[in-house]
Amino acid sequence: MEMERRHERLPVEYRVYIDSENDSDERDIEICKALDISKSGIRLQLKRELAVNAFIHLAVEARGEPPLILVAVVRWCQPLEVEDAAGNWLAGLELQASADSDYESWCTLLEELAL
């Protein structure tokens, strides 16, 4: 999905855990992969569709350090067109600067990676 970006995107392959509620209000944890990251967003490859505009919690394992807990809004989700890929969907998440997240640590990580 091409659009103007506010921040530079960096290619990565980080493991991401998505925590979302399903229709029965039970928690669903899914493991997926971050393909690229920026200060304000993450592009994921995952096995199921995410609802656009849904708020989700995620934990990102970056560089062997403890996972960073983040809050994001799903901005887009589309089927992956490569049949042999590990996930069937691509999604773009917009990170939220939430008080109950590690957003400041995320920004520090991005600054270190950009050096």
DOVO-922330 format. One record per residue (C-alpha): residue number from 1; residue in one letter; z, x, y. Coordinates in Angstrom, 2 decimals. Layout:
# DOVO-922330
<node seq="NUM" type="A" w="Z" u="X" v="Y"/>
...
//
This chain:
# DOVO-922330
<node seq="1" type="M" w="0.00" u="0.00" v="0.00"/>
<node seq="2" type="E" w="-1.27" u="1.80" v="3.09"/>
<node seq="3" type="M" w="0.42" u="1.22" v="6.44"/>
<node seq="4" type="E" w="1.70" u="3.28" v="9.30"/>
<node seq="5" type="R" w="4.92" u="5.06" v="8.39"/>
<node seq="6" type="R" w="7.84" u="5.86" v="10.66"/>
<node seq="7" type="H" w="8.96" u="8.83" v="8.56"/>
<node seq="8" type="E" w="7.27" u="11.47" v="6.46"/>
<node seq="9" type="R" w="7.17" u="10.68" v="2.73"/>
<node seq="10" type="L" w="8.13" u="13.38" v="0.26"/>
<node seq="11" type="P" w="6.91" u="13.29" v="-3.36"/>
<node seq="12" type="V" w="9.76" u="13.33" v="-5.89"/>
<node seq="13" type="E" w="10.57" u="12.18" v="-9.39"/>
<node seq="14" type="Y" w="14.17" u="10.99" v="-9.10"/>
<node seq="15" type="R" w="15.87" u="8.65" v="-11.53"/>
<node seq="16" type="V" w="16.94" u="5.41" v="-9.86"/>
<node seq="17" type="Y" w="19.26" u="2.68" v="-11.12"/>
<node seq="18" type="I" w="18.64" u="-0.76" v="-9.65"/>
<node seq="19" type="D" w="21.53" u="-3.21" v="-9.61"/>
<node seq="20" type="S" w="20.43" u="-6.78" v="-9.00"/>
<node seq="21" type="E" w="21.62" u="-10.23" v="-9.93"/>
<node seq="22" type="N" w="19.52" u="-12.47" v="-12.13"/>
<node seq="23" type="D" w="19.30" u="-16.26" v="-12.09"/>
<node seq="24" type="S" w="22.54" u="-16.62" v="-14.07"/>
<node seq="25" type="D" w="24.45" u="-14.44" v="-11.54"/>
<node seq="26" type="E" w="24.86" u="-11.70" v="-14.14"/>
<node seq="27" type="R" w="24.22" u="-8.13" v="-13.13"/>
<node seq="28" type="D" w="21.04" u="-6.44" v="-14.31"/>
<node seq="29" type="I" w="20.84" u="-2.64" v="-14.29"/>
<node seq="30" type="E" w="17.37" u="-1.15" v="-14.65"/>
<node seq="31" type="I" w="16.43" u="2.51" v="-14.78"/>
<node seq="32" type="C" w="13.25" u="3.38" v="-12.93"/>
<node seq="33" type="K" w="11.63" u="6.30" v="-11.12"/>
<node seq="34" type="A" w="11.26" u="7.14" v="-7.44"/>
<node seq="35" type="L" w="7.75" u="8.45" v="-6.73"/>
<node seq="36" type="D" w="8.23" u="9.28" v="-3.08"/>
<node seq="37" type="I" w="11.00" u="8.98" v="-0.53"/>
<node seq="38" type="S" w="11.55" u="8.99" v="3.21"/>
<node seq="39" type="K" w="14.49" u="8.49" v="5.55"/>
<node seq="40" type="S" w="13.82" u="4.76" v="5.60"/>
<node seq="41" type="G" w="12.29" u="4.01" v="2.21"/>
<node seq="42" type="I" w="11.56" u="4.63" v="-1.44"/>
<node seq="43" type="R" w="8.50" u="3.87" v="-3.56"/>
<node seq="44" type="L" w="9.49" u="3.02" v="-7.13"/>
<node seq="45" type="Q" w="7.75" u="2.70" v="-10.46"/>
<node seq="46" type="L" w="9.54" u="0.14" v="-12.63"/>
<node seq="47" type="K" w="9.11" u="-2.19" v="-15.59"/>
<node seq="48" type="R" w="9.54" u="-5.56" v="-13.88"/>
<node seq="49" type="E" w="8.58" u="-7.31" v="-10.70"/>
<node seq="50" type="L" w="11.07" u="-7.41" v="-7.82"/>
<node seq="51" type="A" w="11.21" u="-10.36" v="-5.46"/>
<node seq="52" type="V" w="9.89" u="-9.51" v="-1.99"/>
<node seq="53" type="N" w="12.62" u="-9.67" v="0.69"/>
<node seq="54" type="A" w="15.39" u="-9.42" v="-1.95"/>
<node seq="55" type="F" w="18.37" u="-7.18" v="-1.15"/>
<node seq="56" type="I" w="19.20" u="-4.77" v="-3.95"/>
<node seq="57" type="H" w="21.72" u="-2.00" v="-4.59"/>
<node seq="58" type="L" w="20.51" u="1.22" v="-6.11"/>
<node seq="59" type="A" w="21.84" u="4.58" v="-7.20"/>
<node seq="60" type="V" w="19.54" u="7.57" v="-6.78"/>
<node seq="61" type="E" w="20.07" u="10.73" v="-8.83"/>
<node seq="62" type="A" w="18.79" u="13.55" v="-6.65"/>
<node seq="63" type="R" w="18.86" u="17.24" v="-7.50"/>
<node seq="64" type="G" w="21.56" u="17.00" v="-10.17"/>
<node seq="65" type="E" w="24.20" u="15.81" v="-7.71"/>
<node seq="66" type="P" w="26.28" u="12.60" v="-8.00"/>
<node seq="67" type="P" w="24.09" u="9.51" v="-7.42"/>
<node seq="68" type="L" w="23.70" u="8.24" v="-3.88"/>
<node seq="69" type="I" w="24.49" u="4.53" v="-3.58"/>
<node seq="70" type="L" w="22.03" u="2.75" v="-1.28"/>
<node seq="71" type="V" w="21.17" u="-0.77" v="-0.13"/>
<node seq="72" type="A" w="17.53" u="-1.76" v="0.31"/>
<node seq="73" type="V" w="15.19" u="-4.68" v="0.95"/>
<node seq="74" type="V" w="12.12" u="-5.08" v="-1.25"/>
<node seq="75" type="R" w="9.15" u="-5.03" v="1.15"/>
<node seq="76" type="W" w="6.37" u="-5.21" v="-1.43"/>
<node seq="77" type="C" w="5.87" u="-5.21" v="-5.19"/>
<node seq="78" type="Q" w="2.56" u="-5.07" v="-7.03"/>
<node seq="79" type="P" w="1.32" u="-4.51" v="-10.59"/>
<node seq="80" type="L" w="0.55" u="-0.94" v="-11.56"/>
<node seq="81" type="E" w="-3.08" u="-0.62" v="-12.56"/>
<node seq="82" type="V" w="-2.67" u="2.31" v="-14.98"/>
<node seq="83" type="E" w="-2.15" u="0.96" v="-18.50"/>
<node seq="84" type="D" w="-0.45" u="4.01" v="-20.03"/>
<node seq="85" type="A" w="2.11" u="4.43" v="-17.22"/>
<node seq="86" type="A" w="5.84" u="4.23" v="-17.99"/>
<node seq="87" type="G" w="6.35" u="1.28" v="-15.64"/>
<node seq="88" type="N" w="4.25" u="-1.76" v="-14.98"/>
<node seq="89" type="W" w="5.07" u="-2.28" v="-11.29"/>
<node seq="90" type="L" w="5.19" u="-0.37" v="-8.01"/>
<node seq="91" type="A" w="7.61" u="-1.45" v="-5.29"/>
<node seq="92" type="G" w="8.32" u="-0.35" v="-1.74"/>
<node seq="93" type="L" w="11.94" u="-0.53" v="-0.61"/>
<node seq="94" type="E" w="13.23" u="-0.30" v="2.95"/>
<node seq="95" type="L" w="16.65" u="1.33" v="3.05"/>
<node seq="96" type="Q" w="19.41" u="-0.28" v="5.09"/>
<node seq="97" type="A" w="22.07" u="1.70" v="6.97"/>
<node seq="98" type="S" w="24.96" u="-0.16" v="5.35"/>
<node seq="99" type="A" w="28.62" u="0.76" v="5.77"/>
<node seq="100" type="D" w="29.16" u="0.50" v="1.99"/>
<node seq="101" type="S" w="26.36" u="2.94" v="1.13"/>
<node seq="102" type="D" w="25.64" u="6.67" v="1.14"/>
<node seq="103" type="Y" w="22.89" u="6.29" v="3.75"/>
<node seq="104" type="E" w="24.18" u="9.20" v="5.89"/>
<node seq="105" type="S" w="24.17" u="11.48" v="2.84"/>
<node seq="106" type="W" w="20.63" u="10.24" v="2.09"/>
<node seq="107" type="C" w="19.51" u="11.28" v="5.60"/>
<node seq="108" type="T" w="21.11" u="14.71" v="5.09"/>
<node seq="109" type="L" w="19.28" u="15.11" v="1.77"/>
<node seq="110" type="L" w="15.96" u="14.27" v="3.44"/>
<node seq="111" type="E" w="16.60" u="16.82" v="6.19"/>
<node seq="112" type="E" w="17.31" u="19.50" v="3.57"/>
<node seq="113" type="L" w="14.18" u="18.63" v="1.58"/>
<node seq="114" type="A" w="11.99" u="18.78" v="4.70"/>
<node seq="115" type="L" w="12.99" u="22.37" v="5.47"/>
//
